[in-house]
């Protein structure tokens, strides 16, 4: 299993992806030509999915189920590897997608009981539910 986050938009020279080659899904980075593939170390184990680059190529958002929690949305500074948790055990929070302005994220969450689409600022504040009926998933913020 592999999930690509696509090219790092700032330089276009690296790709981040999730692979279960080691048994459970982990985050990897490699050069665009396929060389220098390396696991990106995270502070503890867990199940990581849905990587998404910010438009500036400096921040990576992803969903991460740590050993003692639900899926939550995290962001990581690509240069320093500093990780910040944006959601905290309010249902399953998955599939983050960046707004073109890099200030907002859209994501899916079950915090209200059913799978719905939410938005929040890139620091995790001002979460707001966008859909209320049915089953809504896999948001993708378009620049158009």
N, C-alpha and C positions, 0 to 999 in steps of 0.2 A: 504494500500500500504506500503510495506517495501522493502528497498534496502540495502543489506549487503555490508560492505566494507571488511568483513572477519576479521579474527583474527589479532590482533595487533602482528606483526611479532617478536618483540623483546622478549616479555615474553610469548606470546600465552595465556594470562590470561584474555584478554578483547576483546570485539567485538564492533565496531562502526557500526551504521546503521541509515537509514533514515526512518521515519515513519510519516504518516499523522494522527496518533491517536488523535492529538489535533486539527485537522481541516486542517492544511496546513503542508507540509513536513518539519520536523525539524530533527536535528541531535541528536542521543542518543548514550550512551555508557552503556554497561552492562558487567557483569562477564560472562565468557565463559559458566558457568552452568545456565545462565538465571537470576541470582539474581542481585540486585542492579542496575536495569535499571534507568537511569537518563538522563534528557534532558541536552545537553551541551549548556549553555547560549551563545548567540551571541548578539552583540551590538544593532541590530535592527531587525525588522521583515523581512521577505522575503521568498523565495521559494528555498530550499536547496536540491540538488540532487548529485548523483555520488561520494560518498566519496571513497577515495583511500589512503591506508597507504603507506608511504615511506618504503623502505626495512629496514631501521634502527628502525622503530617503533616509531620514535619521531615526525614525521611530517605527517599531514593528509591533502591531497588535496581534493577539492570539487568544484562543480559548485554552484553558489549562485546568484539568481536574487533578488537584493535588491529593495526596493519599487520604487526607481526612476531610474532604470537602466536595462540593458540587463543581460543575464547570463554571468558571468565572472568566471574565475578560481581564487581560493583563496587557501592559505595554512595556516594551524594552527599548532603551536607548541603544542603538546599534554600535556606537563607539565605546561606551563605558560598560555595557551589559547590565546597567541598573534596571531593575524590574519594579513596576508599580502595579498593584492590584486595583482595578477600577470598580469591579462589582464584588460583593461579598456574600456568598451563600444565600442569595435570594432566588431560588429556583436554578434552572440551568440557563446560563448566559453564554451564547455561542455565536459564531460566524460574524465577527466584527468586520465592518467595511468603512473606510475613511471617506469623509466628504472631500470634495476637491479643495476646500479651503484649509484642510488639515486641522481644523479646530473641533470637528464633530465626528462621532462614530455612530453608525447605525448597527443594530445587532438584533438577534432573536433571543427571547427570554420566556421562561415559564413562570416567572415570579408571580403572575396573577392567576395561575392555575392552568391556563392554556398557552400554547406557543404563539406569541405575538411579536410584532416588530416594535422596537424601542430605539430612541436616539439619546445621546448624552454628549456633553462636552468631553474633549480628549483627556481631561483630568478626572473623569468619572462623575462629575457633578451634573445637576440639572437633567436627570434622567426623565424622559417623557415617553409615554406609550403612544404609538402612532396608529396601530390597528387594534380593534376590539372584538371582532367577530371571526368565527371560523378558526382555521389553523394556518398560520402565516409563518414562513421561514425563509432562510437564505437571502437576506437583503443584500443588495449591491448598489452602492451609491453611484449614480451616473453623473458625469460632468456636463451632460446636455440638458 
